[in-house]
């Protein structure tokens, strides 16, 4: 499964938070001294929505894995900080830093004007078009969301995918919200719903794990993911953006895209 990502520095630079400006202090070993406020010295604490494959999940040995975890770890390493991970529900997760739960929310958070009013969001690090996932045997029948009239469609509560599905719900279709990402895919496999509307990275990754599921429609909504910091902590987002600016042009980032999302 392949899908587009706009990862060039020029494109992503348009998404820098315009009000953010901070002095970046470079250390001799290539690390950058953070200027933003942290809850604990020498520690970057992040709130994640987990398990949320392939972004953030724990291994059987308790190790945190996933594409978002790797990017956050890169940011922490460049800022010479220890990464600390805290799992919380997704709904309103971008507000958690302002409420003192963590320094950053790192949870495949789609950048929206509404969320910008409640948090400071970083530049984009991944495109997040919407998509339709169905059982492979139904791929021809449900090639588009509009073909699911009269059927049940799963979404995750509190997401832009839910908002999109509500606004484009086929006649007679029923929207079924789930609190956890995994619950949507289990319901689809079990036949409890006939489609899942979710961000393309989520559905695309799931289809690479389960050949019984197939992405049949990619809906380019122009959505993108960013990290979130407290509304009164612009310097921390400036720190993050400074690291991302170089990282998104790197071979390391290209390798991450290929490994987690089959993007080459």
N, C-alpha and C positions, 0 to 999 in steps of 0.2 A: 504494500500500500504506500503510495507516495502522494504528498500534497505540498502546496507551495508555502514557503516561509520567506518573508522579506527580512533579510538579516543584514543588509548593507548599512554601513555607518551613516551614510547620508540620509537614507530613509528613516532610520530609527532616531536620528538626531532631531527630527521634527517633533518627536514625542517627549523630549526633555521637559520637565516641569519648568515653565518659563520664569517663575518667580524664584527659582532656586539658584543661588550663587554662593560658592564656598571656596576657600583657599585650600588647595590640595597640597599636602606636605609629603614629599617623597622621601623615603628612607633609602639608605645606601644599598640595602639588599633587595631593592625592587618592590618592597612593600610600601603601603601608603598609610600615613598616620590618620586615623579617622577623626573627623571634626564634629560629627553628629553626637547627640546625647545617647548614652547607653544605660540600660537598667542596672547592669553590673559591670564593674571594671573588666576590661580585656575579654569580654564575652559578647557575642552577637546572638541574641535569642530570637528565634523565629517561631511563629504560629503556623502550623500546617493543618490541612484537612486530610486526615488519613484513616484508613488506607484509601488512597486515590491514585490508582495506577494510570500512567507510569510516573506520576509526579512525585509522590511521597508515600512510602510504606515501610514497614519494619520487616526485616528478615526473621527467620526462625530463631536466630541468635540475638535478636534485639538491635541489630544494626540498621540505621536509617538509610534507605536507598531511594533512588528515583531521580528524574531529570531536574526537578526543582531543587532537590537536596544537593545535587552536584553543583548547580549554579550558585546556590547559597553558600556552599562550602568554598567555592572559588572566591566569592566576595569576601568571606571571612578570612581566608588565607591571605589575600592581598592586603587586607586591613590589619593583619597580624592579630586576629581575634579567634577565640575558641567558639565553635558553633554549638548552640544549645537548641534542641528541638522540642516543641510542645504541641501536642495534637489537640485541636479544638474543632467544634462543628463549623461547617463552612458558612452558614448564614450569618452575615454581618462580620465575617472574619477580618475584613479590612479596617474595622473599627477597634479591633483588639489592641493595637499599639497605643491608640489614644486613651484606652481604658487601663493601660499599664500592664497588660498581660504579656507583652513581648516587645522587642524592638521593631521587628518587621513581620508582616503577614506575607507568607510565601506559599500561595495555594492556587496557582493558575487563575489568578484574579483578572477578569476581563476589565479593561479600562473603560469606564463610563463617566459621564458628567456627574451623575448622581453620587458615585463613589468618590469622585474628586472633591465633592463638597464635604466629605466625611473623613478623608485621609489624603495624605500626599502620596501620589503614585509615581513610580519610577518610569523611565522610558520603557518601551516595549521590548520584550526579549523573545517573543514567539507569537506568530499569527494564530488566531483562534476562530476561524470560520465555523459556522454551524454545520451539522451533518445529520443524516438519517442512517441509522443502523437497523437492519432487519435480519431475520433468519435467511440463510443463503438459499434455502428452497423457495423462499418467497420473493427473491430479489427481482424477478421480472414483474411480478404482480405489484410490488410496492417500490417501484423505481423512483418515486418522488413522494414527498410528504402529502401532496394533494391527493394521492391515491389511497390514503388511509382513512377515508370517510367511513364512519360507522365502526371504527376500530379503536382500540386502546393504545395510547402512546405514552411511554414513560419519559419523565424528565426529572432532574434533580431540583429539589426545592431551593428557592432563593437565588437561582442562577439566571444569567441572560438567556440560556437555552430555554428555560421555562417561559420567560417573557416572550421570546421569539415564537415558541410553539403556541402560546395563548393568542398571539396576534395573527397567526397564520393557521389556526386550527381548521382542518377540513370539516365540512358539514357532517354532523352526527358523530364526530370523533369524541373520545373521552380522554382527557389529560389525567395521567396518574403520577402525582409527585412522590418522589422517594427522598429520604433523608440521607442515604448513603449511595455513592456511585455504584458500588458493587451490586447493590440490590436491583438496580435497573437492568443490568446485564443478566443476572440470575432470572429475573422475571421474564425477560425476552426469551432466554433459552428454554424456560419451562412452559412457554406459551401463555403466560398470564397477560402479556401485552404483545402487540404486533410490531412495535417499532420503538426506537429510542432516539430522541432528539438531544444531541449533546455536542460539545465542542469537538471539532474534527480530531485534534490530537488524542482525545480520550477514546472516541469511537474507532479511529484509525488504529491505535495501539491494540485495542481489544480484538479487532478483526485479524491482527497478526498472530494473536494467541489462540484464537478459536476459529477454525475454518468453517464452522457451522454458521458463522455470522458474517455479514457483508455490509459494507458501506455502499449505499446505492445513490445517494445524493449529497453533493457538496454545495453548501450555500454560502457564497462569499458575502459576508456581512461587514467586512472591514474591521472585525473585532481583534483585539490583541491583548496579551497578558502583561501585567506589570506587578512589581512588588509594592506593598503599602507600608507607610510609616505614619506615626502620629502627626496630626494636623499641625502641631507646633514644633515639629522636628525636621525642618527642611534640610538642615545640614547633613542628616543621615542619608537622605535620598540623593543629595549631591555626591556623597561618598560612593553610594551604590552606582549611580550613573557614571561616575568616573571610572569605575572598574568595568562596568558593562560595555562602555564605549570601545575599549580595546578587546575585551573578551569576545564580543559578537563578530569580530573580524578574524578570529583566530582559528587555527586548525583544530584546537581542542573543542571549540563550539561545534564546528562542522562534524567532528567525530561523535559528539553527543547526539546531534540530530539524526545521524545515520543509525546509531545504536538503539536509541529509544523509539524513534518514529519512522525509521526506514526512509529518511529524507537524504538524498544525495545530490 
